[in-house]
Amino acid sequence: MNAPTSANVGVDATNVSSNRVSKSALSCSQHSIADAIPLRAITMTKPSIVGISGSLSDPSRTSVLVKAVLTAIERETGYASSFIELSDAAPALFQSRSPKDLSVTGKAFVHRVEQADLLVVGTPVYRASYTGALKHLFDLVDHRHFSNKPVVLTATGGSPLHGLMIDHQLRPLFGFLQALSLPTTVYAVESDFSNYAISNPDIEERIARVGVEASTYLKRRTNQANGSHEAPLAAIA
Ligand SMILES: Cc1cc2nc3c(=O)[nH]c(=O)nc-3n(C[C@H](O)[C@H](O)[C@H](O)COP(=O)(O)O)c2cc1C
């Protein structure tokens, strides 16, 4: 439960290590057994860690939060990550009503999300849910790419009372996709930021915990990709 505190194919990626806050240019769960077969074998020499902010605002607290989580994961894993700002991707995505309508640029965004080995998803709370922009992206992906994909869930809102949106709205979306949404989530409100920088040490501490947790799940996925027997999480951490 959240503490109610307070490629790159035709697109530019933001390497989060560079600490740039600039944009990157970037039906019910009745899947058949065939759906459970991954579309691609996981070959993870260098895992792809991708963050997505579902905010259409610029600047965006959600983007700041997602990038902070990516930085924590980079610190734990030693791998670089990339970031997709939906405000950049939206024009390419919104012109498509179905995956077959996607332009080359739109396909590139969707491909990056589908092929990620670890996703960090963030959204502002809009009307007690995630944004329509974020939902549209996940309406365009092929759900078969998401089976067991570790996903970190984060959100920002105006009210601490809407922190459970993550568990009541966002987590079920990734449940449908059969993704592995991680136990620890991060919810931050406007007072947790000063000038679009995180200023609440409790949020920073939670982000650090998420970095450790995400790194553990990424290692487990790496071990699976390398064909080693699945070890208990405690042995991997
Ligand atoms: C259309 C709209 C609807 C919103 N609805 C809610 C809401 O239901 N609950 C809430 O806590 N905050 C709500 N907010 C506030 C935003 O979630 C909050 O300001 C968020 O941090 C903005 O993130 P951003 O800076 O990434 O755009 C809403 C804001 C907008 C623009």
Ligand as a Chemical Component Dictionary entry (heavy atoms), coordinates in Angstrom:
data_LIG
# 
_chem_comp.id                   LIG 
_chem_comp.type                 NON-POLYMER 
_chem_comp.pdbx_formal_charge   0 
_chem_comp.three_letter_code    LIG 
# 
loop_
_chem_comp_atom.comp_id 
_chem_comp_atom.atom_id 
_chem_comp_atom.alt_atom_id 
_chem_comp_atom.type_symbol 
_chem_comp_atom.charge 
_chem_comp_atom.model_Cartn_x 
_chem_comp_atom.model_Cartn_y 
_chem_comp_atom.model_Cartn_z 
_chem_comp_atom.pdbx_ordinal 
LIG C1  C1  C 0 -7.587 17.074 -15.717 1  
LIG C2  C2  C 0 -6.970 16.891 -14.345 2  
LIG C3  C3  C 0 -7.576 16.040 -13.455 3  
LIG C4  C4  C 0 -7.004 15.834 -12.195 4  
LIG N1  N1  N 0 -7.623 14.960 -11.333 5  
LIG C5  C5  C 0 -7.055 14.711 -10.124 6  
LIG C6  C6  C 0 -7.644 13.765 -9.235  7  
LIG O1  O1  O 0 -8.676 13.176 -9.490  8  
LIG N2  N2  N 0 -7.013 13.521 -8.054  9  
LIG C7  C7  C 0 -5.854 14.147 -7.690  10 
LIG O2  O2  O 0 -5.326 13.874 -6.608  11 
LIG N3  N3  N 0 -5.268 15.058 -8.526  12 
LIG C8  C8  C 0 -5.839 15.337 -9.729  13 
LIG N4  N4  N 0 -5.241 16.245 -10.580 14 
LIG C9  C9  C 0 -3.955 16.874 -10.189 15 
LIG C10 C10 C 0 -2.759 16.179 -10.840 16 
LIG O3  O3  O 0 -2.821 14.777 -10.696 17 
LIG C11 C11 C 0 -1.440 16.633 -10.191 18 
LIG O4  O4  O 0 -1.309 18.020 -10.268 19 
LIG C12 C12 C 0 -0.248 15.937 -10.837 20 
LIG O5  O5  O 0 0.858  16.006 -9.976  21 
LIG C13 C13 C 0 0.121  16.580 -12.180 22 
LIG O6  O6  O 0 1.218  15.874 -12.705 23 
LIG P1  P1  P 0 2.144  16.464 -13.870 24 
LIG O7  O7  O 0 2.892  17.641 -13.299 25 
LIG O8  O8  O 0 3.034  15.342 -14.225 26 
LIG O9  O9  O 0 1.233  16.835 -15.004 27 
LIG C14 C14 C 0 -5.804 16.493 -11.830 28 
LIG C15 C15 C 0 -5.219 17.393 -12.738 29 
LIG C16 C16 C 0 -5.785 17.584 -13.993 30 
LIG C17 C17 C 0 -5.123 18.535 -14.966 31 
# 
loop_
_chem_comp_bond.comp_id 
_chem_comp_bond.atom_id_1 
_chem_comp_bond.atom_id_2 
_chem_comp_bond.value_order 
_chem_comp_bond.pdbx_ordinal 
LIG C1  C2  SING 1  
LIG C2  C3  SING 2  
LIG C2  C16 DOUB 3  
LIG C3  C4  DOUB 4  
LIG C4  N1  SING 5  
LIG C4  C14 SING 6  
LIG N1  C5  DOUB 7  
LIG C5  C6  SING 8  
LIG C5  C8  SING 9  
LIG C6  O1  DOUB 10 
LIG C6  N2  SING 11 
LIG N2  C7  SING 12 
LIG C7  O2  DOUB 13 
LIG C7  N3  SING 14 
LIG N3  C8  DOUB 15 
LIG C8  N4  SING 16 
LIG N4  C9  SING 17 
LIG N4  C14 SING 18 
LIG C9  C10 SING 19 
LIG C10 O3  SING 20 
LIG C10 C11 SING 21 
LIG C11 O4  SING 22 
LIG C11 C12 SING 23 
LIG C12 O5  SING 24 
LIG C12 C13 SING 25 
LIG C13 O6  SING 26 
LIG O6  P1  SING 27 
LIG P1  O7  DOUB 28 
LIG P1  O8  SING 29 
LIG P1  O9  SING 30 
LIG C14 C15 DOUB 31 
LIG C15 C16 SING 32 
LIG C16 C17 SING 33 
# 
